[in-house]
Amino acid sequence: MINFVKPTLLDIPLMQQLVAQEVKNGNILERNSSEMATTIRSYIIAYDGVKIVGFVAVHIHTDKLCEIRSLVVDSEYRKNGIGGTLIEKAIDEAKFYHLESILVLTYQQKLFEKYGFKVIAKESIPETKIWADCIKCKHFPICDEIALTLNIS
Ligand SMILES: CC(C)(COP(=O)(O)OP(=O)(O)OC[C@H]1O[C@@H](n2cnc3c(N)ncnc32)[C@H](O)[C@@H]1OP(=O)(O)O)[C@@H](O)C(=O)NCCC(=O)NCCS
């Protein structure tokens, strides 16, 4: 059985290990251990026993907008619904905080559309995101990810 929980700082080394390959692949933006520590409360992790098999972060940009970041599932555990459940948990968390919409930048358009996300023009991505994150990305400024949002208000 997979358990979905909030992580502690002790989970960070294994979270870093899990995401390393996807950072190399350019699917997920690198966040070092201290950045992960300062944002640890934004994460939800999936455990199979004592093994971390996936995680996601819900990063709050403004009092209305948050972003799903760093969604990853261990390659041996994919296609079993863990990624989808992490997206659902992230949506629940965003609703808990009374945010109005959720942004995601991803290559996984189909997966997010299953949960109601709709494609938006890249021009509507908030500047807070561009200057905080995109600028650090190896694909910047030629970004081929798809921007999607979900309205939850
Ligand atoms: C994207 C990612 C997190 C998805 O994780 P996952 O656990 O495989 O996600 P799910 O299992 O919920 O869904 C994946 C697919 O498996 C299908 N699926 C889910 N449960 C299934 C089951 N029991 N049997 C067969 N297929 C299943 C889903 O319908 C979905 O199909 P789709 O690809 O046609 O949309 C994972 O592939 C990953 O870590 N990729 C690399 C990092 C990345 O790209 N992250 C996204 C950044 S936003």
The ligand as an SDF file (V2000), in Angstrom:
LIG
                    3D

 48 50  0  0  0  0  0  0  0  0999 V2000
    4.7800   12.1690  -14.8450 C   0  0  0  0  0  0  0  0  0  0  0  0
    4.8790   11.0890  -13.7700 C   0  0  0  0  0  0  0  0  0  0  0  0
    5.0170   11.7480  -12.4110 C   0  0  0  0  0  0  0  0  0  0  0  0
    3.5970   10.2510  -13.8090 C   0  0  0  0  0  0  0  0  0  0  0  0
    3.6350    9.3340  -12.7270 O   0  0  0  0  0  0  0  0  0  0  0  0
    2.7760    7.9710  -12.7570 P   0  0  0  0  0  0  0  0  0  0  0  0
    2.7830    7.4280  -11.3820 O   0  0  0  0  0  0  0  0  0  0  0  0
    3.2140    7.1140  -13.8620 O   0  0  0  0  0  0  0  0  0  0  0  0
    1.3310    8.5880  -13.0780 O   0  0  0  0  0  0  0  0  0  0  0  0
   -0.0360    7.7630  -13.2390 P   0  0  0  0  0  0  0  0  0  0  0  0
    0.2330    6.3230  -13.0370 O   0  0  0  0  0  0  0  0  0  0  0  0
   -1.0600    8.4110  -12.3780 O   0  0  0  0  0  0  0  0  0  0  0  0
   -0.4290    8.0880  -14.7250 O   0  0  0  0  0  0  0  0  0  0  0  0
    0.4620    7.7870  -15.7850 C   0  0  0  0  0  0  0  0  0  0  0  0
   -0.2810    7.0330  -16.8510 C   0  0  0  0  0  0  0  0  0  0  0  0
   -0.5350    5.6980  -16.3890 O   0  0  0  0  0  0  0  0  0  0  0  0
   -1.9290    5.4260  -16.5150 C   0  0  0  0  0  0  0  0  0  0  0  0
   -2.2930    4.5210  -15.3960 N   0  0  0  0  0  0  0  0  0  0  0  0
   -2.5940    4.8710  -14.1330 C   0  0  0  0  0  0  0  0  0  0  0  0
   -2.8890    3.7720  -13.4140 N   0  0  0  0  0  0  0  0  0  0  0  0
   -2.7420    2.7210  -14.2490 C   0  0  0  0  0  0  0  0  0  0  0  0
   -2.8990    1.3240  -14.0960 C   0  0  0  0  0  0  0  0  0  0  0  0
   -3.2540    0.7910  -12.9210 N   0  0  0  0  0  0  0  0  0  0  0  0
   -2.6480    0.5440  -15.1670 N   0  0  0  0  0  0  0  0  0  0  0  0
   -2.2790    1.0750  -16.3570 C   0  0  0  0  0  0  0  0  0  0  0  0
   -2.1190    2.3950  -16.5670 N   0  0  0  0  0  0  0  0  0  0  0  0
   -2.3450    3.1970  -15.5170 C   0  0  0  0  0  0  0  0  0  0  0  0
   -2.5820    6.7510  -16.3890 C   0  0  0  0  0  0  0  0  0  0  0  0
   -3.8700    6.7370  -16.9700 O   0  0  0  0  0  0  0  0  0  0  0  0
   -1.6410    7.6210  -17.1740 C   0  0  0  0  0  0  0  0  0  0  0  0
   -1.8710    7.4560  -18.5500 O   0  0  0  0  0  0  0  0  0  0  0  0
   -1.4130    8.5490  -19.6340 P   0  0  0  0  0  0  0  0  0  0  0  0
    0.0990    8.4820  -19.6770 O   0  0  0  0  0  0  0  0  0  0  0  0
   -2.0720    8.0680  -20.8760 O   0  0  0  0  0  0  0  0  0  0  0  0
   -1.9190    9.8700  -19.1290 O   0  0  0  0  0  0  0  0  0  0  0  0
    6.1020   10.1540  -14.0320 C   0  0  0  0  0  0  0  0  0  0  0  0
    6.0090    9.6220  -15.3390 O   0  0  0  0  0  0  0  0  0  0  0  0
    7.4370   10.8460  -13.8690 C   0  0  0  0  0  0  0  0  0  0  0  0
    7.9910   10.9060  -12.7610 O   0  0  0  0  0  0  0  0  0  0  0  0
    7.9640   11.3830  -15.0040 N   0  0  0  0  0  0  0  0  0  0  0  0
    9.2430   12.0740  -14.9960 C   0  0  0  0  0  0  0  0  0  0  0  0
    9.1530   13.4180  -14.3140 C   0  0  0  0  0  0  0  0  0  0  0  0
    8.1340   14.3310  -14.9550 C   0  0  0  0  0  0  0  0  0  0  0  0
    8.0390   14.4380  -16.1690 O   0  0  0  0  0  0  0  0  0  0  0  0
    7.3440   15.0000  -14.0910 N   0  0  0  0  0  0  0  0  0  0  0  0
    6.3330   15.9250  -14.4920 C   0  0  0  0  0  0  0  0  0  0  0  0
    6.7350   17.2970  -14.0850 C   0  0  0  0  0  0  0  0  0  0  0  0
    5.3300   18.3780  -14.0380 S   0  0  0  0  0  0  0  0  0  0  0  0
  1  2  1  0
  2  3  1  0
  2  4  1  0
  2 36  1  0
  4  5  1  0
  5  6  1  0
  6  7  2  0
  6  8  1  0
  6  9  1  0
  9 10  1  0
 10 11  2  0
 10 12  1  0
 10 13  1  0
 13 14  1  0
 14 15  1  0
 15 16  1  0
 15 30  1  0
 16 17  1  0
 17 18  1  0
 17 28  1  0
 18 19  1  0
 18 27  1  0
 19 20  2  0
 20 21  1  0
 21 22  1  0
 21 27  2  0
 22 23  1  0
 22 24  2  0
 24 25  1  0
 25 26  2  0
 26 27  1  0
 28 29  1  0
 28 30  1  0
 30 31  1  0
 31 32  1  0
 32 33  2  0
 32 34  1  0
 32 35  1  0
 36 37  1  0
 36 38  1  0
 38 39  2  0
 38 40  1  0
 40 41  1  0
 41 42  1  0
 42 43  1  0
 43 44  2  0
 43 45  1  0
 45 46  1  0
 46 47  1  0
 47 48  1  0
M  END
$$$$
